[in-house]
Amino acid sequence: MFSYEVICFSCRKAFRVYEGSKEYERFKKNRNSAFCCEDCHHQIRIEAIKYFFR
């Protein structure tokens, strides 16, 4: 299985994107794009939901 190591724009930690995922396809199309790891993605989404219901 192919994978790439990408840097999270939020926490600056390296994580892997694996073949078949959406992030992998985005990386193949545009390597200069900003990527977010699963933990940060979840935190950002929860914060957005909380802010929406205020």
C-alpha positions, 0 to 999 in steps of 0.5 A, a space after each residue: 500500500 502506498 502512502 505519503 508523509 504530510 505535515 499537519 498545518 494545525 499541529 505541525 506533526 507529520 502524519 501519513 495519507 494512505 492510498 484510497 483516501 480523500 487526502 491522498 487524492 488531494 495530495 496527488 493533485 496539489 502537493 502544496 495544499 494545506 493538510 490536516 491530521 484526523 485529530 485536528 480535523 475532529 477538533 476543528 469540526 467540533 469547534 465549528 459546530 459549537 460556534 454555529 449553535 451559539 
